[in-house]
């Protein structure tokens, strides 16, 4: 199949029940896999990165939300 990488990399993540459920529901209701969704998002991100001079210029609203989540999880872990 064209476009399918020969080697695949794994992503391991601990998500909240809500985030996990959202991925599962969205994928199921659209007839795709979560893997397919993540691959599509990763390729979209790569295209955005290739058009930008710096990765810090891309999707900063996403980065800000991720920073907030990371900080909240670190506080809960103490």
Protein Blocks (a to p, Z undefined) as FASTA:
>chain_A
ZZiafbdcdddddddfklmmmmmmmmmmnopafklmmmmmmmmmmmmmmmpcbfklgokl
mmmmmmmmmmmmmmmmZZ
